[in-house]
Amino acid sequence: MYKLLIRYVNQFGKDFPVLSVKDKSEYEICRIVRECCERNTVYTETPVTSLGT
């Protein structure tokens, strides 16, 4: 995980928002960070929306 977080910092110039994913497992966090680096996109938290009327 450390190497992925360092890669994220080097690629985007800022820390990965670990507190945004605090409820996820280490495996899921690694997958998210790796995906961000591969797609060259900064992580943004997807807001949960309700579909009620």
C-alpha positions as a Markdown table, in Angstrom:
| # | Residue | x | y | z |
|---|---|---|---|---|
| 1 | Met | 0.0 | 0.0 | 0.0 |
| 2 | Tyr | 2.9 | 2.4 | 0.8 |
| 3 | Lys | 4.3 | 2.2 | -2.7 |
| 4 | Leu | 0.8 | 2.9 | -4.2 |
| 5 | Leu | 0.3 | 5.9 | -2.0 |
| 6 | Ile | 3.7 | 7.3 | -2.9 |
| 7 | Arg | 2.9 | 6.8 | -6.5 |
| 8 | Tyr | -0.3 | 8.7 | -6.1 |
| 9 | Val | 1.5 | 11.6 | -4.4 |
| 10 | Asn | 4.2 | 11.7 | -7.1 |
| 11 | Gln | 1.6 | 11.5 | -9.9 |
| 12 | Phe | -0.9 | 14.0 | -8.6 |
| 13 | Gly | 1.1 | 16.2 | -6.2 |
| 14 | Lys | -1.2 | 15.6 | -3.2 |
| 15 | Asp | -2.0 | 12.9 | -0.7 |
| 16 | Phe | -4.6 | 10.3 | -1.3 |
| 17 | Pro | -7.7 | 11.2 | 0.8 |
| 18 | Val | -7.4 | 8.1 | 3.1 |
| 19 | Leu | -10.1 | 9.4 | 5.5 |
| 20 | Ser | -12.6 | 9.2 | 2.6 |
| 21 | Val | -12.2 | 5.5 | 2.3 |
| 22 | Lys | -11.7 | 4.7 | 6.0 |
| 23 | Asp | -14.6 | 2.2 | 5.9 |
| 24 | Lys | -13.0 | 0.1 | 3.1 |
| 25 | Ser | -10.6 | -2.8 | 3.5 |
| 26 | Glu | -6.9 | -2.5 | 2.7 |
| 27 | Tyr | -7.5 | -4.5 | -0.5 |
| 28 | Glu | -10.2 | -2.1 | -1.7 |
| 29 | Ile | -8.1 | 1.0 | -1.0 |
| 30 | Cys | -5.1 | -0.5 | -2.9 |
| 31 | Arg | -7.5 | -1.2 | -5.8 |
| 32 | Ile | -8.9 | 2.3 | -5.8 |
| 33 | Val | -5.4 | 4.0 | -5.6 |
| 34 | Arg | -4.1 | 1.7 | -8.4 |
| 35 | Glu | -7.1 | 2.5 | -10.6 |
| 36 | Cys | -6.7 | 6.2 | -10.1 |
| 37 | Cys | -3.0 | 6.0 | -11.1 |
| 38 | Glu | -3.7 | 3.9 | -14.1 |
| 39 | Arg | -6.5 | 6.1 | -15.3 |
| 40 | Asn | -4.6 | 9.3 | -14.4 |
| 41 | Thr | -7.6 | 10.6 | -12.4 |
| 42 | Val | -7.6 | 12.1 | -8.9 |
| 43 | Tyr | -9.9 | 10.2 | -6.5 |
| 44 | Thr | -13.2 | 11.9 | -5.8 |
| 45 | Glu | -15.8 | 10.5 | -3.5 |
| 46 | Thr | -19.0 | 9.6 | -5.3 |
| 47 | Pro | -21.9 | 11.0 | -3.4 |
| 48 | Val | -24.7 | 8.6 | -2.5 |
| 49 | Thr | -28.0 | 9.8 | -3.8 |
| 50 | Ser | -31.5 | 8.5 | -3.1 |
| 51 | Leu | -33.8 | 7.6 | -5.9 |
| 52 | Gly | -37.1 | 8.3 | -4.0 |
| 53 | Thr | -39.7 | 10.8 | -5.2 |
